[in-house]
């Protein structure tokens, strides 16, 4: 699913005379392995997203301790 989202956002969107696209970094955390409450899951997904931003080869990461 993450690859599908990334691929879709890379496709150019034409607005007036300009073409625009986006690059994504996705962080994924899973219940209950990475947290039992929403706040913890979001925090862990955010940490995983920062790993993705620093990575050269992947645009998504699963949270890991």
PDB file of N, H, CA, C and O in Angstrom:
ATOM      1  N   UNK A   1       0.835  -1.177   0.000  1.00  0.00           N
ATOM      2  CA  UNK A   1       0.000   0.000   0.000  1.00  0.00           C
ATOM      3  C   UNK A   1       0.888   1.251   0.000  1.00  0.00           C
ATOM      4  O   UNK A   1       0.610   2.216  -0.712  1.00  0.00           O
ATOM      5  N   UNK A   2       1.944   1.225   0.795  1.00  0.00           N
ATOM      6  H   UNK A   2       2.170   0.441   1.373  1.00  0.00           H
ATOM      7  CA  UNK A   2       2.838   2.389   0.850  1.00  0.00           C
ATOM      8  C   UNK A   2       3.461   2.661  -0.513  1.00  0.00           C
ATOM      9  O   UNK A   2       3.551   3.816  -0.931  1.00  0.00           O
ATOM     10  N   UNK A   3       3.893   1.615  -1.211  1.00  0.00           N
ATOM     11  H   UNK A   3       3.821   0.677  -0.871  1.00  0.00           H
ATOM     12  CA  UNK A   3       4.462   1.796  -2.552  1.00  0.00           C
ATOM     13  C   UNK A   3       3.444   2.385  -3.512  1.00  0.00           C
ATOM     14  O   UNK A   3       3.793   3.219  -4.348  1.00  0.00           O
ATOM     15  N   UNK A   4       2.199   1.966  -3.405  1.00  0.00           N
ATOM     16  H   UNK A   4       1.916   1.289  -2.725  1.00  0.00           H
ATOM     17  CA  UNK A   4       1.139   2.483  -4.267  1.00  0.00           C
ATOM     18  C   UNK A   4       0.918   3.975  -4.035  1.00  0.00           C
ATOM     19  O   UNK A   4       0.763   4.740  -4.988  1.00  0.00           O
ATOM     20  N   UNK A   5       0.903   4.383  -2.779  1.00  0.00           N
ATOM     21  H   UNK A   5       1.029   3.762  -2.005  1.00  0.00           H
ATOM     22  CA  UNK A   5       0.730   5.791  -2.429  1.00  0.00           C
ATOM     23  C   UNK A   5       1.898   6.619  -2.959  1.00  0.00           C
ATOM     24  O   UNK A   5       1.699   7.688  -3.536  1.00  0.00           O
ATOM     25  N   UNK A   6       3.103   6.122  -2.760  1.00  0.00           N
ATOM     26  H   UNK A   6       3.264   5.254  -2.291  1.00  0.00           H
ATOM     27  CA  UNK A   6       4.301   6.833  -3.225  1.00  0.00           C
ATOM     28  C   UNK A   6       4.280   6.981  -4.742  1.00  0.00           C
ATOM     29  O   UNK A   6       4.568   8.058  -5.266  1.00  0.00           O
ATOM     30  N   UNK A   7       3.942   5.913  -5.444  1.00  0.00           N
ATOM     31  H   UNK A   7       3.708   5.039  -5.019  1.00  0.00           H
ATOM     32  CA  UNK A   7       3.900   5.955  -6.913  1.00  0.00           C
ATOM     33  C   UNK A   7       2.860   6.968  -7.401  1.00  0.00           C
ATOM     34  O   UNK A   7       3.121   7.737  -8.325  1.00  0.00           O
ATOM     35  N   UNK A   8       1.700   6.962  -6.783  1.00  0.00           N
ATOM     36  H   UNK A   8       1.487   6.338  -6.032  1.00  0.00           H
ATOM     37  CA  UNK A   8       0.631   7.881  -7.188  1.00  0.00           C
ATOM     38  C   UNK A   8       1.047   9.330  -6.987  1.00  0.00           C
ATOM     39  O   UNK A   8       0.755  10.175  -7.833  1.00  0.00           O
ATOM     40  N   UNK A   9       1.714   9.630  -5.898  1.00  0.00           N
ATOM     41  H   UNK A   9       1.951   8.943  -5.210  1.00  0.00           H
ATOM     42  CA  UNK A   9       2.113  11.016  -5.622  1.00  0.00           C
ATOM     43  C   UNK A   9       3.253  11.494  -6.507  1.00  0.00           C
ATOM     44  O   UNK A   9       3.434  12.699  -6.682  1.00  0.00           O
ATOM     45  N   UNK A  10       4.018  10.578  -7.063  1.00  0.00           N
ATOM     46  H   UNK A  10       3.871   9.599  -6.921  1.00  0.00           H
ATOM     47  CA  UNK A  10       5.108  10.965  -7.969  1.00  0.00           C
ATOM     48  C   UNK A  10       4.595  11.387  -9.336  1.00  0.00           C
ATOM     49  O   UNK A  10       5.293  12.076 -10.079  1.00  0.00           O
ATOM     50  N   UNK A  11       3.365  10.973  -9.672  1.00  0.00           N
ATOM     51  H   UNK A  11       2.797  10.413  -9.068  1.00  0.00           H
ATOM     52  CA  UNK A  11       2.793  11.335 -10.967  1.00  0.00           C
ATOM     53  C   UNK A  11       2.559  12.842 -11.007  1.00  0.00           C
ATOM     54  O   UNK A  11       2.074  13.428 -10.039  1.00  0.00           O
ATOM     55  N   UNK A  12       2.903  13.457 -12.120  1.00  0.00           N
ATOM     56  H   UNK A  12       3.297  12.980 -12.906  1.00  0.00           H
ATOM     57  CA  UNK A  12       2.767  14.909 -12.259  1.00  0.00           C
ATOM     58  C   UNK A  12       1.306  15.329 -12.354  1.00  0.00           C
ATOM     59  O   UNK A  12       0.478  14.648 -12.959  1.00  0.00           O
ATOM     60  N   UNK A  13       1.018  16.461 -11.742  1.00  0.00           N
ATOM     61  H   UNK A  13       1.691  17.014 -11.250  1.00  0.00           H
ATOM     62  CA  UNK A  13      -0.279  17.104 -11.832  1.00  0.00           C
ATOM     63  C   UNK A  13      -0.046  18.431 -12.533  1.00  0.00           C
ATOM     64  O   UNK A  13       0.801  19.220 -12.114  1.00  0.00           O
ATOM     65  N   UNK A  14      -0.788  18.674 -13.590  1.00  0.00           N
ATOM     66  H   UNK A  14      -1.476  18.033 -13.931  1.00  0.00           H
ATOM     67  CA  UNK A  14      -0.619  19.914 -14.350  1.00  0.00           C
ATOM     68  C   UNK A  14      -1.648  20.929 -13.869  1.00  0.00           C
ATOM     69  O   UNK A  14      -2.851  20.669 -13.872  1.00  0.00           O
ATOM     70  N   UNK A  15      -1.148  22.091 -13.456  1.00  0.00           N
ATOM     71  H   UNK A  15      -0.170  22.302 -13.453  1.00  0.00           H
ATOM     72  CA  UNK A  15      -1.987  23.209 -13.040  1.00  0.00           C
ATOM     73  C   UNK A  15      -1.530  24.425 -13.830  1.00  0.00           C
ATOM     74  O   UNK A  15      -0.383  24.861 -13.724  1.00  0.00           O
ATOM     75  N   UNK A  16      -2.457  24.969 -14.629  1.00  0.00           N
ATOM     76  H   UNK A  16      -3.388  24.615 -14.715  1.00  0.00           H
ATOM     77  CA  UNK A  16      -2.134  26.061 -15.540  1.00  0.00           C
ATOM     78  C   UNK A  16      -0.968  25.627 -16.430  1.00  0.00           C
ATOM     79  O   UNK A  16      -1.119  24.694 -17.220  1.00  0.00           O
ATOM     80  N   UNK A  17       0.183  26.280 -16.321  1.00  0.00           N
ATOM     81  H   UNK A  17       0.305  27.038 -15.679  1.00  0.00           H
ATOM     82  CA  UNK A  17       1.324  25.934 -17.166  1.00  0.00           C
ATOM     83  C   UNK A  17       2.402  25.160 -16.419  1.00  0.00           C
ATOM     84  O   UNK A  17       3.474  24.910 -16.970  1.00  0.00           O
ATOM     85  N   UNK A  18       2.136  24.782 -15.186  1.00  0.00           N
ATOM     86  H   UNK A  18       1.265  24.986 -14.739  1.00  0.00           H
ATOM     87  CA  UNK A  18       3.145  24.106 -14.387  1.00  0.00           C
ATOM     88  C   UNK A  18       2.798  22.660 -14.097  1.00  0.00           C
ATOM     89  O   UNK A  18       1.625  22.308 -13.976  1.00  0.00           O
ATOM     90  N   UNK A  19       3.822  21.821 -13.987  1.00  0.00           N
ATOM     91  H   UNK A  19       4.774  22.108 -14.086  1.00  0.00           H
ATOM     92  CA  UNK A  19       3.658  20.416 -13.615  1.00  0.00           C
ATOM     93  C   UNK A  19       4.232  20.233 -12.213  1.00  0.00           C
ATOM     94  O   UNK A  19       5.349  20.669 -11.931  1.00  0.00           O
ATOM     95  N   UNK A  20       3.476  19.596 -11.350  1.00  0.00           N
ATOM     96  H   UNK A  20       2.569  19.242 -11.579  1.00  0.00           H
ATOM     97  CA  UNK A  20       3.877  19.425  -9.962  1.00  0.00           C
ATOM     98  C   UNK A  20       3.798  17.954  -9.571  1.00  0.00           C
ATOM     99  O   UNK A  20       2.943  17.210 -10.050  1.00  0.00           O
ATOM    100  N   UNK A  21       4.701  17.558  -8.698  1.00  0.00           N
ATOM    101  H   UNK A  21       5.396  18.162  -8.309  1.00  0.00           H
ATOM    102  CA  UNK A  21       4.671  16.212  -8.131  1.00  0.00           C
ATOM    103  C   UNK A  21       5.172  16.305  -6.697  1.00  0.00           C
ATOM    104  O   UNK A  21       5.689  17.340  -6.276  1.00  0.00           O
ATOM    105  N   UNK A  22       5.017  15.229  -5.960  1.00  0.00           N
ATOM    106  H   UNK A  22       4.597  14.389  -6.302  1.00  0.00           H
ATOM    107  CA  UNK A  22       5.427  15.222  -4.553  1.00  0.00           C
ATOM    108  C   UNK A  22       6.277  13.991  -4.273  1.00  0.00           C
ATOM    109  O   UNK A  22       6.112  12.943  -4.897  1.00  0.00           O
ATOM    110  N   UNK A  23       7.181  14.144  -3.328  1.00  0.00           N
ATOM    111  H   UNK A  23       7.315  14.995  -2.821  1.00  0.00           H
ATOM    112  CA  UNK A  23       7.927  13.005  -2.802  1.00  0.00           C
ATOM    113  C   UNK A  23       7.478  12.782  -1.376  1.00  0.00           C
ATOM    114  O   UNK A  23       7.267  13.734  -0.624  1.00  0.00           O
ATOM    115  N   UNK A  24       7.336  11.538  -1.011  1.00  0.00           N
ATOM    116  H   UNK A  24       7.507  10.765  -1.622  1.00  0.00           H
ATOM    117  CA  UNK A  24       6.824  11.204   0.310  1.00  0.00           C
ATOM    118  C   UNK A  24       7.838  10.434   1.134  1.00  0.00           C
ATOM    119  O   UNK A  24       8.699   9.729   0.608  1.00  0.00           O
ATOM    120  N   UNK A  25       7.709  10.590   2.422  1.00  0.00           N
ATOM    121  H   UNK A  25       7.010  11.163   2.850  1.00  0.00           H
ATOM    122  CA  UNK A  25       8.382   9.738   3.389  1.00  0.00           C
ATOM    123  C   UNK A  25       7.298   9.246   4.327  1.00  0.00           C
ATOM    124  O   UNK A  25       6.619  10.043   4.974  1.00  0.00           O
ATOM    125  N   UNK A  26       7.138   7.940   4.401  1.00  0.00           N
ATOM    126  H   UNK A  26       7.690   7.292   3.875  1.00  0.00           H
ATOM    127  CA  UNK A  26       6.055   7.349   5.177  1.00  0.00           C
ATOM    128  C   UNK A  26       6.640   6.563   6.349  1.00  0.00           C
ATOM    129  O   UNK A  26       7.582   5.787   6.190  1.00  0.00           O
ATOM    130  N   UNK A  27       6.064   6.780   7.519  1.00  0.00           N
ATOM    131  H   UNK A  27       5.298   7.410   7.649  1.00  0.00           H
ATOM    132  CA  UNK A  27       6.404   6.014   8.708  1.00  0.00           C
ATOM    133  C   UNK A  27       5.218   5.162   9.113  1.00  0.00           C
ATOM    134  O   UNK A  27       4.081   5.633   9.137  1.00  0.00           O
ATOM    135  N   UNK A  28       5.489   3.908   9.432  1.00  0.00           N
ATOM    136  H   UNK A  28       6.413   3.525   9.412  1.00  0.00           H
ATOM    137  CA  UNK A  28       4.417   2.967   9.742  1.00  0.00           C
ATOM    138  C   UNK A  28       4.652   2.367  11.124  1.00  0.00           C
ATOM    139  O   UNK A  28       5.737   1.870  11.426  1.00  0.00           O
ATOM    140  N   UNK A  29       3.614   2.422  11.955  1.00  0.00           N
ATOM    141  H   UNK A  29       2.733   2.826  11.710  1.00  0.00           H
ATOM    142  CA  UNK A  29       3.637   1.700  13.228  1.00  0.00           C
ATOM    143  C   UNK A  29       2.385   0.839  13.288  1.00  0.00           C
ATOM    144  O   UNK A  29       1.338   1.217  12.763  1.00  0.00           O
ATOM    145  N   UNK A  30       2.495  -0.311  13.924  1.00  0.00           N
ATOM    146  H   UNK A  30       3.346  -0.618  14.351  1.00  0.00           H
ATOM    147  CA  UNK A  30       1.402  -1.289  13.945  1.00  0.00           C
ATOM    148  C   UNK A  30       0.930  -1.551  15.374  1.00  0.00           C
ATOM    149  O   UNK A  30       1.730  -1.677  16.301  1.00  0.00           O
ATOM    150  N   UNK A  31      -0.363  -1.628  15.519  1.00  0.00           N
ATOM    151  H   UNK A  31      -1.013  -1.526  14.766  1.00  0.00           H
ATOM    152  CA  UNK A  31      -0.991  -1.974  16.792  1.00  0.00           C
ATOM    153  C   UNK A  31      -1.058  -3.492  16.899  1.00  0.00           C
ATOM    154  O   UNK A  31      -1.414  -4.130  15.908  1.00  0.00           O
ATOM    155  N   UNK A  32      -0.752  -4.090  17.988  1.00  0.00           N
ATOM    156  H   UNK A  32      -0.463  -3.572  18.793  1.00  0.00           H
ATOM    157  CA  UNK A  32      -0.298  -3.553  19.263  1.00  0.00           C
ATOM    158  C   UNK A  32       1.216  -3.589  19.435  1.00  0.00           C
ATOM    159  O   UNK A  32       1.740  -3.176  20.469  1.00  0.00           O
ATOM    160  N   UNK A  33       1.924  -4.090  18.405  1.00  0.00           N
ATOM    161  H   UNK A  33       1.498  -4.425  17.565  1.00  0.00           H
ATOM    162  CA  UNK A  33       3.377  -4.277  18.532  1.00  0.00           C
ATOM    163  C   UNK A  33       4.133  -2.991  18.832  1.00  0.00           C
ATOM    164  O   UNK A  33       5.116  -3.014  19.573  1.00  0.00           O
ATOM    165  N   UNK A  34       3.692  -1.871  18.269  1.00  0.00           N
ATOM    166  H   UNK A  34       2.894  -1.852  17.667  1.00  0.00           H
ATOM    167  CA  UNK A  34       4.421  -0.607  18.394  1.00  0.00           C
ATOM    168  C   UNK A  34       3.734   0.398  19.298  1.00  0.00           C
ATOM    169  O   UNK A  34       4.168   1.545  19.394  1.00  0.00           O
ATOM    170  N   UNK A  35       2.679  -0.014  19.952  1.00  0.00           N
ATOM    171  H   UNK A  35       2.326  -0.946  19.873  1.00  0.00           H
ATOM    172  CA  UNK A  35       1.987   0.868  20.890  1.00  0.00           C
ATOM    173  C   UNK A  35       0.553   0.425  21.109  1.00  0.00           C
ATOM    174  O   UNK A  35      -0.075  -0.178  20.239  1.00  0.00           O
ATOM    175  N   UNK A  36       0.057   0.736  22.286  1.00  0.00           N
ATOM    176  H   UNK A  36       0.567   1.225  22.994  1.00  0.00           H
ATOM    177  CA  UNK A  36      -1.301   0.337  22.628  1.00  0.00           C
ATOM    178  C   UNK A  36      -2.289   1.490  22.561  1.00  0.00           C
ATOM    179  O   UNK A  36      -3.501   1.275  22.530  1.00  0.00           O
ATOM    180  N   UNK A  37      -1.771   2.714  22.540  1.00  0.00           N
ATOM    181  H   UNK A  37      -0.787   2.889  22.565  1.00  0.00           H
ATOM    182  CA  UNK A  37      -2.657   3.872  22.475  1.00  0.00           C
ATOM    183  C   UNK A  37      -2.271   4.738  21.273  1.00  0.00           C
ATOM    184  O   UNK A  37      -1.149   4.673  20.770  1.00  0.00           O
ATOM    185  N   UNK A  38      -3.219   5.536  20.837  1.00  0.00           N
ATOM    186  H   UNK A  38      -4.130   5.589  21.245  1.00  0.00           H
ATOM    187  CA  UNK A  38      -3.041   6.350  19.635  1.00  0.00           C
ATOM    188  C   UNK A  38      -1.800   7.235  19.700  1.00  0.00           C
ATOM    189  O   UNK A  38      -1.046   7.319  18.731  1.00  0.00           O
ATOM    190  N   UNK A  39      -1.589   7.888  20.824  1.00  0.00           N
ATOM    191  H   UNK A  39      -2.202   7.820  21.612  1.00  0.00           H
ATOM    192  CA  UNK A  39      -0.456   8.812  20.956  1.00  0.00           C
ATOM    193  C   UNK A  39       0.875   8.094  20.726  1.00  0.00           C
ATOM    194  O   UNK A  39       1.752   8.618  20.040  1.00  0.00           O
ATOM    195  N   UNK A  40       1.025   6.917  21.287  1.00  0.00           N
ATOM    196  H   UNK A  40       0.313   6.491  21.845  1.00  0.00           H
ATOM    197  CA  UNK A  40       2.255   6.151  21.112  1.00  0.00           C
ATOM    198  C   UNK A  40       2.438   5.665  19.682  1.00  0.00           C
ATOM    199  O   UNK A  40       3.549   5.685  19.153  1.00  0.00           O
ATOM    200  N   UNK A  41       1.358   5.231  19.061  1.00  0.00           N
ATOM    201  H   UNK A  41       0.455   5.215  19.490  1.00  0.00           H
ATOM    202  CA  UNK A  41       1.435   4.766  17.676  1.00  0.00           C
ATOM    203  C   UNK A  41       1.826   5.900  16.738  1.00  0.00           C
ATOM    204  O   UNK A  41       2.635   5.714  15.829  1.00  0.00           O
ATOM    205  N   UNK A  42       1.248   7.072  16.962  1.00  0.00           N
ATOM    206  H   UNK A  42       0.591   7.223  17.700  1.00  0.00           H
ATOM    207  CA  UNK A  42       1.577   8.230  16.119  1.00  0.00           C
ATOM    208  C   UNK A  42       3.023   8.648  16.334  1.00  0.00           C
ATOM    209  O   UNK A  42       3.728   8.945  15.370  1.00  0.00           O
ATOM    210  N   UNK A  43       3.477   8.677  17.585  1.00  0.00           N
ATOM    211  H   UNK A  43       2.904   8.436  18.369  1.00  0.00           H
ATOM    212  CA  UNK A  43       4.872   9.035  17.874  1.00  0.00           C
ATOM    213  C   UNK A  43       5.823   8.059  17.178  1.00  0.00           C
ATOM    214  O   UNK A  43       6.818   8.475  16.585  1.00  0.00           O
ATOM    215  N   UNK A  44       5.520   6.775  17.251  1.00  0.00           N
ATOM    216  H   UNK A  44       4.712   6.437  17.733  1.00  0.00           H
ATOM    217  CA  UNK A  44       6.398   5.778  16.641  1.00  0.00           C
ATOM    218  C   UNK A  44       6.359   5.843  15.111  1.00  0.00           C
ATOM    219  O   UNK A  44       7.380   5.629  14.458  1.00  0.00           O
ATOM    220  N   UNK A  45       5.205   6.133  14.545  1.00  0.00           N
ATOM    221  H   UNK A  45       4.375   6.307  15.076  1.00  0.00           H
ATOM    222  CA  UNK A  45       5.119   6.322  13.098  1.00  0.00           C
ATOM    223  C   UNK A  45       5.933   7.547  12.674  1.00  0.00           C
ATOM    224  O   UNK A  45       6.571   7.537  11.621  1.00  0.00           O
ATOM    225  N   UNK A  46       5.910   8.590  13.488  1.00  0.00           N
ATOM    226  H   UNK A  46       5.392   8.597  14.343  1.00  0.00           H
ATOM    227  CA  UNK A  46       6.685   9.796  13.199  1.00  0.00           C
ATOM    228  C   UNK A  46       8.188   9.494  13.227  1.00  0.00           C
ATOM    229  O   UNK A  46       8.938   9.972  12.376  1.00  0.00           O
ATOM    230  N   UNK A  47       8.615   8.709  14.198  1.00  0.00           N
ATOM    231  H   UNK A  47       8.006   8.320  14.890  1.00  0.00           H
ATOM    232  CA  UNK A  47      10.034   8.312  14.258  1.00  0.00           C
ATOM    233  C   UNK A  47      10.420   7.507  13.021  1.00  0.00           C
ATOM    234  O   UNK A  47      11.496   7.707  12.458  1.00  0.00           O
ATOM    235  N   UNK A  48       9.544   6.601  12.601  1.00  0.00           N
ATOM    236  H   UNK A  48       8.669   6.439  13.059  1.00  0.00           H
ATOM    237  CA  UNK A  48       9.813   5.798  11.406  1.00  0.00           C
ATOM    238  C   UNK A  48       9.850   6.680  10.161  1.00  0.00           C
ATOM    239  O   UNK A  48      10.646   6.440   9.254  1.00  0.00           O
ATOM    240  N   UNK A  49       8.987   7.705  10.113  1.00  0.00           N
ATOM    241  H   UNK A  49       8.340   7.900  10.850  1.00  0.00           H
ATOM    242  CA  UNK A  49       8.984   8.621   8.971  1.00  0.00           C
ATOM    243  C   UNK A  49      10.323   9.353   8.867  1.00  0.00           C
ATOM    244  O   UNK A  49      10.832   9.555   7.764  1.00  0.00           O
ATOM    245  N   UNK A  50      10.891   9.748   9.999  1.00  0.00           N
ATOM    246  H   UNK A  50      10.477   9.583  10.894  1.00  0.00           H
ATOM    247  CA  UNK A  50      12.189  10.427   9.974  1.00  0.00           C
ATOM    248  C   UNK A  50      13.286   9.492   9.486  1.00  0.00           C
ATOM    249  O   UNK A  50      14.232   9.938   8.837  1.00  0.00           O
ATOM    250  N   UNK A  51      13.176   8.196   9.791  1.00  0.00           N
ATOM    251  H   UNK A  51      12.407   7.833  10.319  1.00  0.00           H
ATOM    252  CA  UNK A  51      14.125   7.223   9.238  1.00  0.00           C
ATOM    253  C   UNK A  51      14.010   7.203   7.720  1.00  0.00           C
ATOM    254  O   UNK A  51      15.018   7.133   7.017  1.00  0.00           O
ATOM    255  N   UNK A  52      12.791   7.265   7.222  1.00  0.00           N
ATOM    256  H   UNK A  52      11.972   7.322   7.793  1.00  0.00           H
ATOM    257  CA  UNK A  52      12.566   7.269   5.772  1.00  0.00           C
ATOM    258  C   UNK A  52      13.183   8.499   5.125  1.00  0.00           C
ATOM    259  O   UNK A  52      13.778   8.402   4.052  1.00  0.00           O
ATOM    260  N   UNK A  53      13.047   9.650   5.762  1.00  0.00           N
ATOM    261  H   UNK A  53      12.563   9.729   6.634  1.00  0.00           H
ATOM    262  CA  UNK A  53      13.608  10.890   5.217  1.00  0.00           C
ATOM    263  C   UNK A  53      15.124  10.806   5.107  1.00  0.00           C
ATOM    264  O   UNK A  53      15.712  11.367   4.182  1.00  0.00           O
ATOM    265  N   UNK A  54      15.758  10.113   6.040  1.00  0.00           N
ATOM    266  H   UNK A  54      15.281   9.657   6.792  1.00  0.00           H
ATOM    267  CA  UNK A  54      17.221   9.994   6.046  1.00  0.00           C
ATOM    268  C   UNK A  54      17.723   8.897   5.123  1.00  0.00           C
ATOM    269  O   UNK A  54      18.900   8.883   4.765  1.00  0.00           O
ATOM    270  N   UNK A  55      16.857   7.987   4.738  1.00  0.00           N
ATOM    271  H   UNK A  55      15.901   7.998   5.029  1.00  0.00           H
ATOM    272  CA  UNK A  55      17.240   6.848   3.911  1.00  0.00           C
ATOM    273  C   UNK A  55      17.329   7.249   2.442  1.00  0.00           C
ATOM    274  O   UNK A  55      16.519   8.037   1.954  1.00  0.00           O
ATOM    275  N   UNK A  56      18.297   6.714   1.761  1.00  0.00           N
ATOM    276  H   UNK A  56      18.955   6.075   2.158  1.00  0.00           H
ATOM    277  CA  UNK A  56      18.461   6.999   0.335  1.00  0.00           C
ATOM    278  C   UNK A  56      17.659   6.020  -0.526  1.00  0.00           C
ATOM    279  O   UNK A  56      17.260   6.362  -1.640  1.00  0.00           O
ATOM    280  N   UNK A  57      17.423   4.818  -0.026  1.00  0.00           N
ATOM    281  H   UNK A  57      17.747   4.540   0.879  1.00  0.00           H
ATOM    282  CA  UNK A  57      16.836   3.774  -0.865  1.00  0.00           C
ATOM    283  C   UNK A  57      15.355   3.495  -0.619  1.00  0.00           C
ATOM    284  O   UNK A  57      14.692   2.939  -1.494  1.00  0.00           O
ATOM    285  N   UNK A  58      14.823   3.860   0.533  1.00  0.00           N
ATOM    286  H   UNK A  58      15.361   4.312   1.244  1.00  0.00           H
ATOM    287  CA  UNK A  58      13.425   3.558   0.840  1.00  0.00           C
ATOM    288  C   UNK A  58      12.686   4.831   1.193  1.00  0.00           C
ATOM    289  O   UNK A  58      13.251   5.746   1.793  1.00  0.00           O
ATOM    290  N   UNK A  59      11.434   4.883   0.821  1.00  0.00           N
ATOM    291  H   UNK A  59      10.975   4.141   0.334  1.00  0.00           H
ATOM    292  CA  UNK A  59      10.603   6.033   1.167  1.00  0.00           C
ATOM    293  C   UNK A  59       9.587   5.683   2.245  1.00  0.00           C
ATOM    294  O   UNK A  59       8.747   6.511   2.597  1.00  0.00           O
ATOM    295  N   UNK A  60       9.656   4.462   2.773  1.00  0.00           N
ATOM    296  H   UNK A  60      10.338   3.790   2.487  1.00  0.00           H
ATOM    297  CA  UNK A  60       8.826   4.117   3.920  1.00  0.00           C
ATOM    298  C   UNK A  60       9.609   3.195   4.841  1.00  0.00           C
ATOM    299  O   UNK A  60      10.449   2.411   4.401  1.00  0.00           O
ATOM    300  N   UNK A  61       9.319   3.306   6.098  1.00  0.00           N
ATOM    301  H   UNK A  61       8.636   3.943   6.456  1.00  0.00           H
ATOM    302  CA  UNK A  61       9.937   2.458   7.109  1.00  0.00           C
ATOM    303  C   UNK A  61       8.893   2.046   8.127  1.00  0.00           C
ATOM    304  O   UNK A  61       7.974   2.803   8.438  1.00  0.00           O
ATOM    305  N   UNK A  62       9.047   0.838   8.640  1.00  0.00           N
ATOM    306  H   UNK A  62       9.794   0.223   8.387  1.00  0.00           H
ATOM    307  CA  UNK A  62       8.264   0.399   9.779  1.00  0.00           C
ATOM    308  C   UNK A  62       9.024   0.785  11.043  1.00  0.00           C
ATOM    309  O   UNK A  62      10.254   0.738  11.057  1.00  0.00           O
ATOM    310  N   UNK A  63       8.329   1.157  12.080  1.00  0.00           N
ATOM    311  H   UNK A  63       7.330   1.195  12.069  1.00  0.00           H
ATOM    312  CA  UNK A  63       8.962   1.502  13.343  1.00  0.00           C
ATOM    313  C   UNK A  63       9.719   0.300  13.885  1.00  0.00           C
ATOM    314  O   UNK A  63       9.243  -0.831  13.798  1.00  0.00           O
ATOM    315  N   UNK A  64      10.900   0.546  14.446  1.00  0.00           N
ATOM    316  H   UNK A  64      11.287   1.466  14.517  1.00  0.00           H
ATOM    317  CA  UNK A  64      11.657  -0.480  15.175  1.00  0.00           C
ATOM    318  C   UNK A  64      12.345   0.205  16.347  1.00  0.00           C
ATOM    319  O   UNK A  64      12.727   1.372  16.270  1.00  0.00           O
ATOM    320  N   UNK A  65      12.491  -0.525  17.401  1.00  0.00           N
ATOM    321  H   UNK A  65      12.180  -1.473  17.464  1.00  0.00           H
ATOM    322  CA  UNK A  65      13.102   0.020  18.631  1.00  0.00           C
ATOM    323  C   UNK A  65      14.535   0.446  18.392  1.00  0.00           C
ATOM    324  O   UNK A  65      15.198   0.924  19.313  1.00  0.00           O
TER     325      UNK A  65
END
